Amino acid sequence: MAPDTTALISIAPLLKQLDARVSTAKPSADEIALALSHIFTNKLSPVQTAALLTFLHATGRDREGDVIAKCAERMREAAAQVEKKALKQIVRERGRKEGSYRGGLVGRDTFARIDGH
C-alpha cells in the first residue's frame, strides 16, 4: 500500500549530513534513531527510507553500537504492546497441550529416506 503523502516527513537535512560529499557533520545516534522511527509510523517515503538505509550502510553508521542501541530502543517503542496476562490466558484456553508431538527429529538420513535412497 502506498503511503499517504500528506503525512510524510522529510529527513533531507539528516540525509545531507550523512552524505560525506556534502557535509562533514556527524549526526547523533538519537537523530538517526528518530529518522528510523518514522519508518515504523509510515511517515517516510520509500525513497527516503532507501536513502537513509543506504547512507547508514555506506558510512558504517549502521554498525556503530550507539546507533544500533538507539534504533533498537525506537523499534521497541514502536512495537505492538501485548497484555501478557491476557495472552497467557488465551494460550491456556486454546493452546495445544505440551507432550503430544509424535514426529521425529530431522537426522542426517531424513532426506535420503524421502528420496528413496
Biopython code that builds the backbone (N, CA, C, O; Angstrom):
import numpy as np
from Bio.PDB.StructureBuilder import StructureBuilder

atoms = [
    (1, "MET", "N", (0.842, -1.167, 0.000)),
    (1, "MET", "CA", (0.000, 0.000, 0.000)),
    (1, "MET", "C", (0.890, 1.233, 0.000)),
    (1, "MET", "O", (1.855, 1.297, 0.762)),
    (2, "ALA", "N", (0.585, 2.206, -0.835)),
    (2, "ALA", "CA", (1.363, 3.436, -0.910)),
    (2, "ALA", "C", (1.105, 4.293, 0.311)),
    (2, "ALA", "O", (-0.025, 4.364, 0.795)),
    (3, "PRO", "N", (2.155, 4.955, 0.821)),
    (3, "PRO", "CA", (1.963, 5.803, 1.986)),
    (3, "PRO", "C", (1.132, 7.028, 1.644)),
    (3, "PRO", "O", (1.115, 7.471, 0.495)),
    (4, "ASP", "N", (0.449, 7.570, 2.631)),
    (4, "ASP", "CA", (-0.318, 8.794, 2.478)),
    (4, "ASP", "C", (0.690, 9.940, 2.401)),
    (4, "ASP", "O", (1.292, 10.304, 3.411)),
    (5, "THR", "N", (0.877, 10.507, 1.214)),
    (5, "THR", "CA", (1.917, 11.508, 1.026)),
    (5, "THR", "C", (1.660, 12.796, 1.790)),
    (5, "THR", "O", (2.581, 13.598, 1.945)),
    (6, "THR", "N", (0.453, 13.025, 2.270)),
    (6, "THR", "CA", (0.185, 14.229, 3.048)),
    (6, "THR", "C", (0.783, 14.120, 4.444)),
    (6, "THR", "O", (0.985, 15.138, 5.105)),
    (7, "ALA", "N", (1.067, 12.912, 4.901)),
    (7, "ALA", "CA", (1.590, 12.719, 6.247)),
    (7, "ALA", "C", (3.098, 12.447, 6.268)),
    (7, "ALA", "O", (3.658, 12.167, 7.329)),
    (8, "LEU", "N", (3.758, 12.524, 5.110)),
    (8, "LEU", "CA", (5.174, 12.200, 5.051)),
    (8, "LEU", "C", (6.029, 13.301, 5.686)),
    (8, "LEU", "O", (5.694, 14.485, 5.640)),
    (9, "ILE", "N", (7.127, 12.873, 6.270)),
    (9, "ILE", "CA", (8.083, 13.776, 6.899)),
    (9, "ILE", "C", (9.356, 13.749, 6.059)),
    (9, "ILE", "O", (9.766, 12.695, 5.572)),
    (10, "SER", "N", (9.969, 14.900, 5.897)),
    (10, "SER", "CA", (11.229, 14.961, 5.155)),
    (10, "SER", "C", (12.404, 14.859, 6.125)),
    (10, "SER", "O", (12.463, 15.563, 7.132)),
    (11, "ILE", "N", (13.329, 13.973, 5.800)),
    (11, "ILE", "CA", (14.566, 13.852, 6.575)),
    (11, "ILE", "C", (15.753, 14.302, 5.727)),
    (11, "ILE", "O", (16.887, 13.884, 5.957)),
    (12, "ALA", "N", (15.478, 15.159, 4.745)),
    (12, "ALA", "CA", (16.519, 15.632, 3.832)),
    (12, "ALA", "C", (17.720, 16.228, 4.564)),
    (12, "ALA", "O", (18.850, 15.926, 4.180)),
    (13, "PRO", "N", (17.543, 17.061, 5.601)),
    (13, "PRO", "CA", (18.714, 17.594, 6.298)),
    (13, "PRO", "C", (19.612, 16.496, 6.892)),
    (13, "PRO", "O", (20.838, 16.601, 6.840)),
    (14, "LEU", "N", (19.004, 15.454, 7.450)),
    (14, "LEU", "CA", (19.790, 14.345, 8.002)),
    (14, "LEU", "C", (20.503, 13.594, 6.885)),
    (14, "LEU", "O", (21.666, 13.218, 7.032)),
    (15, "LEU", "N", (19.818, 13.376, 5.781)),
    (15, "LEU", "CA", (20.436, 12.670, 4.657)),
    (15, "LEU", "C", (21.640, 13.451, 4.129)),
    (15, "LEU", "O", (22.653, 12.858, 3.758)),
    (16, "LYS", "N", (21.528, 14.783, 4.094)),
    (16, "LYS", "CA", (22.649, 15.604, 3.650)),
    (16, "LYS", "C", (23.814, 15.484, 4.626)),
    (16, "LYS", "O", (24.970, 15.457, 4.203)),
    (17, "GLN", "N", (23.528, 15.412, 5.922)),
    (17, "GLN", "CA", (24.596, 15.251, 6.914)),
    (17, "GLN", "C", (25.291, 13.900, 6.764)),
    (17, "GLN", "O", (26.496, 13.789, 6.992)),
    (18, "LEU", "N", (24.535, 12.880, 6.383)),
    (18, "LEU", "CA", (25.112, 11.546, 6.217)),
    (18, "LEU", "C", (25.910, 11.412, 4.914)),
    (18, "LEU", "O", (26.725, 10.500, 4.773)),
    (19, "ASP", "N", (25.674, 12.315, 3.973)),
    (19, "ASP", "CA", (26.365, 12.266, 2.686)),
    (19, "ASP", "C", (27.716, 12.966, 2.827)),
    (19, "ASP", "O", (27.777, 14.192, 2.920)),
    (20, "ALA", "N", (28.784, 12.197, 2.842)),
    (20, "ALA", "CA", (30.129, 12.733, 3.036)),
    (20, "ALA", "C", (30.534, 13.687, 1.919)),
    (20, "ALA", "O", (31.432, 14.508, 2.106)),
    (21, "ARG", "N", (29.883, 13.591, 0.759)),
    (21, "ARG", "CA", (30.213, 14.503, -0.349)),
    (21, "ARG", "C", (29.700, 15.914, -0.085)),
    (21, "ARG", "O", (30.193, 16.881, -0.667)),
    (22, "VAL", "N", (28.691, 16.029, 0.809)),
    (22, "VAL", "CA", (28.046, 17.314, 1.043)),
    (22, "VAL", "C", (28.415, 17.896, 2.407)),
    (22, "VAL", "O", (28.486, 19.116, 2.556)),
    (23, "SER", "N", (28.648, 17.049, 3.393)),
    (23, "SER", "CA", (28.812, 17.525, 4.760)),
    (23, "SER", "C", (29.875, 16.729, 5.511)),
    (23, "SER", "O", (30.115, 15.553, 5.235)),
    (24, "THR", "N", (30.495, 17.404, 6.460)),
    (24, "THR", "CA", (31.421, 16.724, 7.373)),
    (24, "THR", "C", (30.769, 16.504, 8.723)),
    (24, "THR", "O", (31.382, 15.943, 9.631)),
    (25, "ALA", "N", (29.526, 16.945, 8.858)),
    (25, "ALA", "CA", (28.799, 16.788, 10.118)),
    (25, "ALA", "C", (28.509, 15.317, 10.371)),
    (25, "ALA", "O", (28.327, 14.533, 9.440)),
    (26, "LYS", "N", (28.470, 14.962, 11.632)),
    (26, "LYS", "CA", (28.156, 13.572, 12.002)),
    (26, "LYS", "C", (26.898, 13.609, 12.869)),
    (26, "LYS", "O", (26.965, 13.988, 14.038)),
    (27, "PRO", "N", (25.741, 13.216, 12.301)),
    (27, "PRO", "CA", (24.511, 13.242, 13.088)),
    (27, "PRO", "C", (24.607, 12.285, 14.280)),
    (27, "PRO", "O", (25.287, 11.261, 14.219)),
    (28, "SER", "N", (23.919, 12.639, 15.350)),
    (28, "SER", "CA", (23.941, 11.813, 16.561)),
    (28, "SER", "C", (23.135, 10.534, 16.368)),
    (28, "SER", "O", (22.321, 10.423, 15.451)),
    (29, "ALA", "N", (23.378, 9.589, 17.240)),
    (29, "ALA", "CA", (22.604, 8.337, 17.221)),
    (29, "ALA", "C", (21.127, 8.632, 17.448)),
    (29, "ALA", "O", (20.266, 7.973, 16.865)),
    (30, "ASP", "N", (20.825, 9.628, 18.300)),
    (30, "ASP", "CA", (19.423, 9.999, 18.542)),
    (30, "ASP", "C", (18.751, 10.518, 17.280)),
    (30, "ASP", "O", (17.597, 10.188, 17.006)),
    (31, "GLU", "N", (19.473, 11.333, 16.507)),
    (31, "GLU", "CA", (18.910, 11.870, 15.264)),
    (31, "GLU", "C", (18.639, 10.749, 14.265)),
    (31, "GLU", "O", (17.605, 10.733, 13.597)),
    (32, "ILE", "N", (19.569, 9.825, 14.172)),
    (32, "ILE", "CA", (19.398, 8.696, 13.260)),
    (32, "ILE", "C", (18.223, 7.833, 13.700)),
    (32, "ILE", "O", (17.401, 7.432, 12.876)),
    (33, "ALA", "N", (18.142, 7.544, 15.002)),
    (33, "ALA", "CA", (17.053, 6.709, 15.519)),
    (33, "ALA", "C", (15.695, 7.374, 15.312)),
    (33, "ALA", "O", (14.710, 6.698, 15.012)),
    (34, "LEU", "N", (15.641, 8.698, 15.473)),
    (34, "LEU", "CA", (14.382, 9.414, 15.245)),
    (34, "LEU", "C", (13.952, 9.262, 13.788)),
    (34, "LEU", "O", (12.784, 8.998, 13.502)),
    (35, "ALA", "N", (14.901, 9.429, 12.874)),
    (35, "ALA", "CA", (14.577, 9.266, 11.450)),
    (35, "ALA", "C", (14.107, 7.846, 11.167)),
    (35, "ALA", "O", (13.127, 7.637, 10.451)),
    (36, "LEU", "N", (14.809, 6.879, 11.731)),
    (36, "LEU", "CA", (14.427, 5.483, 11.529)),
    (36, "LEU", "C", (13.027, 5.201, 12.087)),
    (36, "LEU", "O", (12.276, 4.408, 11.519)),
    (37, "SER", "N", (12.686, 5.846, 13.186)),
    (37, "SER", "CA", (11.374, 5.603, 13.801)),
    (37, "SER", "C", (10.226, 6.021, 12.890)),
    (37, "SER", "O", (9.116, 5.502, 13.010)),
    (38, "HIS", "N", (10.487, 6.952, 11.984)),
    (38, "HIS", "CA", (9.434, 7.381, 11.059)),
    (38, "HIS", "C", (9.059, 6.275, 10.071)),
    (38, "HIS", "O", (7.977, 6.310, 9.485)),
    (39, "ILE", "N", (9.944, 5.298, 9.884)),
    (39, "ILE", "CA", (9.615, 4.154, 9.025)),
    (39, "ILE", "C", (8.463, 3.371, 9.647)),
    (39, "ILE", "O", (7.556, 2.925, 8.944)),
    (40, "PHE", "N", (8.504, 3.206, 10.968)),
    (40, "PHE", "CA", (7.509, 2.386, 11.660)),
    (40, "PHE", "C", (6.143, 3.051, 11.726)),
    (40, "PHE", "O", (5.135, 2.375, 11.929)),
    (41, "THR", "N", (6.100, 4.374, 11.556)),
    (41, "THR", "CA", (4.822, 5.091, 11.562)),
    (41, "THR", "C", (4.390, 5.450, 10.143)),
    (41, "THR", "O", (3.445, 6.213, 9.944)),
    (42, "ASN", "N", (5.100, 4.887, 9.152)),
    (42, "ASN", "CA", (4.782, 5.094, 7.734)),
    (42, "ASN", "C", (4.825, 6.576, 7.348)),
    (42, "ASN", "O", (4.003, 7.048, 6.562)),
    (43, "LYS", "N", (5.799, 7.305, 7.914)),
    (43, "LYS", "CA", (5.915, 8.734, 7.632)),
    (43, "LYS", "C", (7.091, 9.073, 6.722)),
    (43, "LYS", "O", (7.339, 10.243, 6.434)),
    (44, "LEU", "N", (7.818, 8.045, 6.268)),
    (44, "LEU", "CA", (8.898, 8.272, 5.308)),
    (44, "LEU", "C", (8.510, 7.680, 3.969)),
    (44, "LEU", "O", (7.896, 6.615, 3.893)),
    (45, "SER", "N", (8.875, 8.383, 2.924)),
    (45, "SER", "CA", (8.627, 7.834, 1.584)),
    (45, "SER", "C", (9.577, 6.660, 1.367)),
    (45, "SER", "O", (10.614, 6.572, 2.023)),
    (46, "PRO", "N", (9.230, 5.763, 0.454)),
    (46, "PRO", "CA", (10.143, 4.660, 0.144)),
    (46, "PRO", "C", (11.522, 5.151, -0.305)),
    (46, "PRO", "O", (12.532, 4.512, -0.008)),
    (47, "VAL", "N", (11.572, 6.274, -1.013)),
    (47, "VAL", "CA", (12.849, 6.810, -1.488)),
    (47, "VAL", "C", (13.694, 7.280, -0.311)),
    (47, "VAL", "O", (14.891, 6.997, -0.257)),
    (48, "GLN", "N", (13.084, 7.996, 0.635)),
    (48, "GLN", "CA", (13.845, 8.466, 1.793)),
    (48, "GLN", "C", (14.263, 7.300, 2.686)),
    (48, "GLN", "O", (15.348, 7.319, 3.267)),
    (49, "THR", "N", (13.409, 6.293, 2.794)),
    (49, "THR", "CA", (13.772, 5.106, 3.575)),
    (49, "THR", "C", (14.988, 4.428, 2.962)),
    (49, "THR", "O", (15.934, 4.077, 3.668)),
    (50, "ALA", "N", (14.960, 4.247, 1.652)),
    (50, "ALA", "CA", (16.089, 3.618, 0.960)),
    (50, "ALA", "C", (17.354, 4.463, 1.095)),
    (50, "ALA", "O", (18.441, 3.926, 1.307)),
    (51, "ALA", "N", (17.216, 5.770, 0.974)),
    (51, "ALA", "CA", (18.378, 6.659, 1.085)),
    (51, "ALA", "C", (18.965, 6.598, 2.491)),
    (51, "ALA", "O", (20.185, 6.550, 2.646)),
    (52, "LEU", "N", (18.119, 6.597, 3.511)),
    (52, "LEU", "CA", (18.592, 6.525, 4.888)),
    (52, "LEU", "C", (19.367, 5.234, 5.122)),
    (52, "LEU", "O", (20.481, 5.260, 5.646)),
    (53, "LEU", "N", (18.785, 4.118, 4.737)),
    (53, "LEU", "CA", (19.447, 2.832, 4.952)),
    (53, "LEU", "C", (20.741, 2.724, 4.142)),
    (53, "LEU", "O", (21.725, 2.156, 4.615)),
    (54, "THR", "N", (20.738, 3.264, 2.936)),
    (54, "THR", "CA", (21.935, 3.231, 2.095)),
    (54, "THR", "C", (23.054, 4.078, 2.705)),
    (54, "THR", "O", (24.199, 3.632, 2.776)),
    (55, "PHE", "N", (22.729, 5.305, 3.146)),
    (55, "PHE", "CA", (23.743, 6.168, 3.748)),
    (55, "PHE", "C", (24.266, 5.580, 5.060)),
    (55, "PHE", "O", (25.459, 5.666, 5.351)),
    (56, "LEU", "N", (23.378, 4.990, 5.843)),
    (56, "LEU", "CA", (23.839, 4.386, 7.100)),
    (56, "LEU", "C", (24.843, 3.280, 6.821)),
    (56, "LEU", "O", (25.851, 3.154, 7.516)),
    (57, "HIS", "N", (24.565, 2.490, 5.811)),
    (57, "HIS", "CA", (25.483, 1.400, 5.479)),
    (57, "HIS", "C", (26.777, 1.929, 4.852)),
    (57, "HIS", "O", (27.869, 1.476, 5.197)),
    (58, "ALA", "N", (26.650, 2.874, 3.946)),
    (58, "ALA", "CA", (27.824, 3.410, 3.244)),
    (58, "ALA", "C", (28.780, 4.120, 4.193)),
    (58, "ALA", "O", (29.993, 4.103, 3.983)),
    (59, "THR", "N", (28.247, 4.736, 5.222)),
    (59, "THR", "CA", (29.090, 5.448, 6.182)),
    (59, "THR", "C", (29.543, 4.558, 7.332)),
    (59, "THR", "O", (30.390, 4.955, 8.132)),
    (60, "GLY", "N", (28.982, 3.356, 7.416)),
    (60, "GLY", "CA", (29.332, 2.452, 8.510)),
    (60, "GLY", "C", (28.588, 2.748, 9.800)),
    (60, "GLY", "O", (28.807, 2.088, 10.816)),
    (61, "ARG", "N", (27.716, 3.732, 9.758)),
    (61, "ARG", "CA", (26.971, 4.095, 10.972)),
    (61, "ARG", "C", (26.022, 2.979, 11.400)),
    (61, "ARG", "O", (25.651, 2.899, 12.571)),
    (62, "ASP", "N", (25.627, 2.116, 10.461)),
    (62, "ASP", "CA", (24.716, 1.012, 10.780)),
    (62, "ASP", "C", (25.395, -0.061, 11.629)),
    (62, "ASP", "O", (24.730, -0.981, 12.105)),
    (63, "ARG", "N", (26.707, 0.047, 11.824)),
    (63, "ARG", "CA", (27.432, -0.932, 12.637)),
    (63, "ARG", "C", (27.947, -0.346, 13.948)),
    (63, "ARG", "O", (28.661, -1.021, 14.690)),
    (64, "GLU", "N", (27.594, 0.895, 14.235)),
    (64, "GLU", "CA", (28.036, 1.547, 15.475)),
    (64, "GLU", "C", (27.092, 1.178, 16.616)),
    (64, "GLU", "O", (25.870, 1.227, 16.475)),
    (65, "GLY", "N", (27.682, 0.810, 17.736)),
    (65, "GLY", "CA", (26.895, 0.347, 18.877)),
    (65, "GLY", "C", (25.853, 1.333, 19.369)),
    (65, "GLY", "O", (24.725, 0.941, 19.668)),
    (66, "ASP", "N", (26.216, 2.629, 19.460)),
    (66, "ASP", "CA", (25.252, 3.606, 19.962)),
    (66, "ASP", "C", (24.083, 3.790, 19.004)),
    (66, "ASP", "O", (22.949, 3.993, 19.436)),
    (67, "VAL", "N", (24.354, 3.719, 17.708)),
    (67, "VAL", "CA", (23.285, 3.844, 16.708)),
    (67, "VAL", "C", (22.366, 2.626, 16.774)),
    (67, "VAL", "O", (21.143, 2.758, 16.749)),
    (68, "ILE", "N", (22.963, 1.449, 16.859)),
    (68, "ILE", "CA", (22.162, 0.220, 16.949)),
    (68, "ILE", "C", (21.296, 0.239, 18.202)),
    (68, "ILE", "O", (20.116, -0.107, 18.146)),
    (69, "ALA", "N", (21.871, 0.639, 19.328)),
    (69, "ALA", "CA", (21.124, 0.666, 20.593)),
    (69, "ALA", "C", (19.954, 1.645, 20.537)),
    (69, "ALA", "O", (18.845, 1.317, 20.959)),
    (70, "LYS", "N", (20.203, 2.843, 20.015)),
    (70, "LYS", "CA", (19.128, 3.847, 19.932)),
    (70, "LYS", "C", (18.032, 3.407, 18.960)),
    (70, "LYS", "O", (16.846, 3.598, 19.226)),
    (71, "CYS", "N", (18.438, 2.816, 17.830)),
    (71, "CYS", "CA", (17.442, 2.348, 16.856)),
    (71, "CYS", "C", (16.623, 1.195, 17.429)),
    (71, "CYS", "O", (15.415, 1.119, 17.208)),
    (72, "ALA", "N", (17.279, 0.300, 18.163)),
    (72, "ALA", "CA", (16.556, -0.805, 18.795)),
    (72, "ALA", "C", (15.555, -0.276, 19.818)),
    (72, "ALA", "O", (14.443, -0.793, 19.932)),
    (73, "GLU", "N", (15.949, 0.748, 20.555)),
    (73, "GLU", "CA", (15.038, 1.366, 21.530)),
    (73, "GLU", "C", (13.802, 1.921, 20.834)),
    (73, "GLU", "O", (12.678, 1.736, 21.301)),
    (74, "ARG", "N", (14.021, 2.605, 19.711)),
    (74, "ARG", "CA", (12.887, 3.152, 18.945)),
    (74, "ARG", "C", (12.008, 2.045, 18.383)),
    (74, "ARG", "O", (10.787, 2.192, 18.321)),
    (75, "MET", "N", (12.622, 0.938, 17.973)),
    (75, "MET", "CA", (11.853, -0.194, 17.444)),
    (75, "MET", "C", (10.976, -0.797, 18.541)),
    (75, "MET", "O", (9.819, -1.144, 18.303)),
    (76, "ARG", "N", (11.539, -0.916, 19.744)),
    (76, "ARG", "CA", (10.748, -1.454, 20.863)),
    (76, "ARG", "C", (9.582, -0.533, 21.193)),
    (76, "ARG", "O", (8.485, -0.998, 21.504)),
    (77, "GLU", "N", (9.819, 0.771, 21.125)),
    (77, "GLU", "CA", (8.746, 1.733, 21.392)),
    (77, "GLU", "C", (7.632, 1.618, 20.357)),
    (77, "GLU", "O", (6.456, 1.779, 20.684)),
    (78, "ALA", "N", (7.999, 1.341, 19.120)),
    (78, "ALA", "CA", (7.014, 1.263, 18.032)),
    (78, "ALA", "C", (6.290, -0.076, 17.983)),
    (78, "ALA", "O", (5.249, -0.191, 17.337)),
    (79, "ALA", "N", (6.823, -1.081, 18.651)),
    (79, "ALA", "CA", (6.234, -2.424, 18.601)),
    (79, "ALA", "C", (4.867, -2.450, 19.279)),
    (79, "ALA", "O", (4.598, -1.688, 20.208)),
    (80, "ALA", "N", (4.023, -3.333, 18.795)),
    (80, "ALA", "CA", (2.703, -3.503, 19.397)),
    (80, "ALA", "C", (2.865, -3.999, 20.835)),
    (80, "ALA", "O", (3.633, -4.922, 21.107)),
    (81, "GLN", "N", (2.146, -3.385, 21.721)),
    (81, "GLN", "CA", (2.192, -3.788, 23.122)),
    (81, "GLN", "C", (1.157, -4.890, 23.347)),
    (81, "GLN", "O", (0.009, -4.775, 22.916)),
    (82, "VAL", "N", (1.566, -5.933, 24.009)),
    (82, "VAL", "CA", (0.696, -7.083, 24.242)),
    (82, "VAL", "C", (0.491, -7.243, 25.740)),
    (82, "VAL", "O", (1.440, -7.195, 26.523)),
    (83, "GLU", "N", (-0.752, -7.431, 26.117)),
    (83, "GLU", "CA", (-1.040, -7.702, 27.525)),
    (83, "GLU", "C", (-0.649, -9.141, 27.817)),
    (83, "GLU", "O", (-1.290, -10.078, 27.340)),
    (84, "LYS", "N", (0.396, -9.310, 28.596)),
    (84, "LYS", "CA", (0.914, -10.646, 28.852)),
    (84, "LYS", "C", (-0.101, -11.529, 29.564)),
    (84, "LYS", "O", (-0.231, -12.712, 29.248)),
    (85, "LYS", "N", (-0.809, -10.966, 30.509)),
    (85, "LYS", "CA", (-1.773, -11.757, 31.271)),
    (85, "LYS", "C", (-2.882, -12.284, 30.349)),
    (85, "LYS", "O", (-3.255, -13.454, 30.432)),
    (86, "ALA", "N", (-3.402, -11.426, 29.480)),
    (86, "ALA", "CA", (-4.456, -11.833, 28.545)),
    (86, "ALA", "C", (-3.932, -12.865, 27.550)),
    (86, "ALA", "O", (-4.632, -13.824, 27.227)),
    (87, "LEU", "N", (-2.709, -12.676, 27.065)),
    (87, "LEU", "CA", (-2.115, -13.625, 26.120)),
    (87, "LEU", "C", (-1.940, -15.000, 26.763)),
    (87, "LEU", "O", (-2.253, -16.018, 26.145)),
    (88, "LYS", "N", (-1.449, -15.032, 27.981)),
    (88, "LYS", "CA", (-1.276, -16.306, 28.676)),
    (88, "LYS", "C", (-2.614, -17.012, 28.870)),
    (88, "LYS", "O", (-2.694, -18.235, 28.758)),
    (89, "GLN", "N", (-3.661, -16.247, 29.160)),
    (89, "GLN", "CA", (-4.989, -16.819, 29.345)),
    (89, "GLN", "C", (-5.496, -17.443, 28.045)),
    (89, "GLN", "O", (-6.057, -18.538, 28.060)),
    (90, "ILE", "N", (-5.301, -16.754, 26.930)),
    (90, "ILE", "CA", (-5.739, -17.274, 25.637)),
    (90, "ILE", "C", (-4.978, -18.550, 25.285)),
    (90, "ILE", "O", (-5.576, -19.525, 24.830)),
    (91, "VAL", "N", (-3.672, -18.544, 25.491)),
    (91, "VAL", "CA", (-2.863, -19.736, 25.204)),
    (91, "VAL", "C", (-3.317, -20.892, 26.086)),
    (91, "VAL", "O", (-3.414, -22.029, 25.623)),
    (92, "ARG", "N", (-3.592, -20.607, 27.339)),
    (92, "ARG", "CA", (-4.047, -21.654, 28.259)),
    (92, "ARG", "C", (-5.388, -22.236, 27.796)),
    (92, "ARG", "O", (-5.594, -23.447, 27.878)),
    (93, "GLU", "N", (-6.294, -21.391, 27.315)),
    (93, "GLU", "CA", (-7.614, -21.847, 26.896)),
    (93, "GLU", "C", (-7.608, -22.544, 25.541)),
    (93, "GLU", "O", (-8.285, -23.556, 25.356)),
    (94, "ARG", "N", (-6.847, -22.005, 24.598)),
    (94, "ARG", "CA", (-6.895, -22.501, 23.226)),
    (94, "ARG", "C", (-5.664, -23.293, 22.819)),
    (94, "ARG", "O", (-5.687, -23.988, 21.803)),
    (95, "GLY", "N", (-4.619, -23.202, 23.572)),
    (95, "GLY", "CA", (-3.353, -23.796, 23.173)),
    (95, "GLY", "C", (-3.353, -25.311, 23.241)),
    (95, "GLY", "O", (-4.139, -25.924, 23.963)),
    (96, "ARG", "N", (-2.477, -25.881, 22.492)),
    (96, "ARG", "CA", (-2.293, -27.331, 22.469)),
    (96, "ARG", "C", (-1.455, -27.723, 23.677)),
    (96, "ARG", "O", (-0.473, -27.056, 24.002)),
    (97, "LYS", "N", (-1.828, -28.757, 24.310)),
    (97, "LYS", "CA", (-1.083, -29.236, 25.467)),
    (97, "LYS", "C", (0.293, -29.722, 25.033)),
    (97, "LYS", "O", (0.453, -30.269, 23.942)),
    (98, "GLU", "N", (1.263, -29.523, 25.875)),
    (98, "GLU", "CA", (2.616, -29.987, 25.587)),
    (98, "GLU", "C", (2.672, -31.499, 25.679)),
    (98, "GLU", "O", (1.907, -32.124, 26.414)),
    (99, "GLY", "N", (3.592, -32.075, 24.921)),
    (99, "GLY", "CA", (3.828, -33.505, 25.022)),
    (99, "GLY", "C", (3.056, -34.364, 24.042)),
    (99, "GLY", "O", (3.117, -35.589, 24.139)),
    (100, "SER", "N", (2.321, -33.766, 23.088)),
    (100, "SER", "CA", (1.552, -34.588, 22.157)),
    (100, "SER", "C", (2.251, -34.750, 20.803)),
    (100, "SER", "O", (1.701, -35.387, 19.905)),
    (101, "TYR", "N", (3.420, -34.199, 20.646)),
    (101, "TYR", "CA", (4.136, -34.307, 19.376)),
    (101, "TYR", "C", (4.594, -35.743, 19.160)),
    (101, "TYR", "O", (5.210, -36.338, 20.045)),
    (102, "ARG", "N", (4.295, -36.306, 17.983)),
    (102, "ARG", "CA", (4.623, -37.695, 17.696)),
    (102, "ARG", "C", (5.632, -37.843, 16.548)),
    (102, "ARG", "O", (5.947, -38.957, 16.129)),
    (103, "GLY", "N", (6.128, -36.716, 16.050)),
    (103, "GLY", "CA", (7.079, -36.774, 14.951)),
    (103, "GLY", "C", (8.477, -37.043, 15.448)),
    (103, "GLY", "O", (8.717, -37.127, 16.653)),
    (104, "GLY", "N", (9.387, -37.175, 14.525)),
    (104, "GLY", "CA", (10.775, -37.431, 14.870)),
    (104, "GLY", "C", (11.635, -36.216, 14.618)),
    (104, "GLY", "O", (11.162, -35.193, 14.123)),
    (105, "LEU", "N", (12.883, -36.334, 14.958)),
    (105, "LEU", "CA", (13.840, -35.277, 14.695)),
    (105, "LEU", "C", (14.386, -35.438, 13.290)),
    (105, "LEU", "O", (14.424, -36.541, 12.745)),
    (106, "VAL", "N", (14.811, -34.321, 12.708)),
    (106, "VAL", "CA", (15.425, -34.386, 11.393)),
    (106, "VAL", "C", (16.848, -34.862, 11.590)),
    (106, "VAL", "O", (17.619, -34.241, 12.322)),
    (107, "GLY", "N", (17.194, -35.937, 10.956)),
    (107, "GLY", "CA", (18.537, -36.501, 11.079)),
    (107, "GLY", "C", (19.259, -36.473, 9.762)),
    (107, "GLY", "O", (18.735, -35.978, 8.764)),
    (108, "ARG", "N", (20.451, -37.000, 9.756)),
    (108, "ARG", "CA", (21.262, -36.937, 8.541)),
    (108, "ARG", "C", (20.689, -37.775, 7.412)),
    (108, "ARG", "O", (20.989, -37.510, 6.248)),
    (109, "ASP", "N", (19.871, -38.783, 7.719)),
    (109, "ASP", "CA", (19.332, -39.635, 6.664)),
    (109, "ASP", "C", (17.860, -39.322, 6.353)),
    (109, "ASP", "O", (17.218, -40.079, 5.624)),
    (110, "THR", "N", (17.326, -38.244, 6.881)),
    (110, "THR", "CA", (15.918, -37.900, 6.658)),
    (110, "THR", "C", (15.605, -37.742, 5.185)),
    (110, "THR", "O", (14.635, -38.317, 4.692)),
    (111, "PHE", "N", (16.414, -36.970, 4.477)),
    (111, "PHE", "CA", (16.136, -36.694, 3.075)),
    (111, "PHE", "C", (16.419, -37.902, 2.206)),
    (111, "PHE", "O", (15.792, -38.069, 1.160)),
    (112, "ALA", "N", (17.333, -38.733, 2.612)),
    (112, "ALA", "CA", (17.601, -39.963, 1.875)),
    (112, "ALA", "C", (16.381, -40.863, 1.900)),
    (112, "ALA", "O", (16.043, -41.493, 0.898)),
    (113, "ARG", "N", (15.715, -40.924, 3.057)),
    (113, "ARG", "CA", (14.501, -41.750, 3.156)),
    (113, "ARG", "C", (13.381, -41.180, 2.316)),
    (113, "ARG", "O", (12.595, -41.929, 1.736)),
    (114, "ILE", "N", (13.299, -39.842, 2.242)),
    (114, "ILE", "CA", (12.259, -39.196, 1.438)),
    (114, "ILE", "C", (12.486, -39.477, -0.043)),
    (114, "ILE", "O", (11.541, -39.769, -0.776)),
    (115, "ASP", "N", (13.732, -39.389, -0.479)),
    (115, "ASP", "CA", (14.077, -39.615, -1.889)),
    (115, "ASP", "C", (14.121, -41.095, -2.250)),
    (115, "ASP", "O", (14.193, -41.435, -3.431)),
    (116, "GLY", "N", (14.080, -41.972, -1.266)),
    (116, "GLY", "CA", (14.119, -43.397, -1.525)),
    (116, "GLY", "C", (15.520, -43.949, -1.701)),
    (116, "GLY", "O", (15.690, -45.058, -2.209)),
    (117, "HIS", "N", (16.496, -43.215, -1.301)),
    (117, "HIS", "CA", (17.891, -43.670, -1.444)),
    (117, "HIS", "C", (18.403, -44.223, -0.135)),
    (117, "HIS", "O", (19.553, -44.655, -0.054)),
]
sb = StructureBuilder()
sb.init_structure("model")
sb.init_model(0)
sb.init_chain("A")
sb.init_seg("    ")
for serial, (resi, resn, name, xyz) in enumerate(atoms, 1):
    if name == "N":
        sb.init_residue(resn, " ", resi, " ")
    sb.init_atom(name, np.array(xyz, "f"), 0.0, 1.0, " ", f" {name:<3s}", serial, name[0])
structure = sb.get_structure()
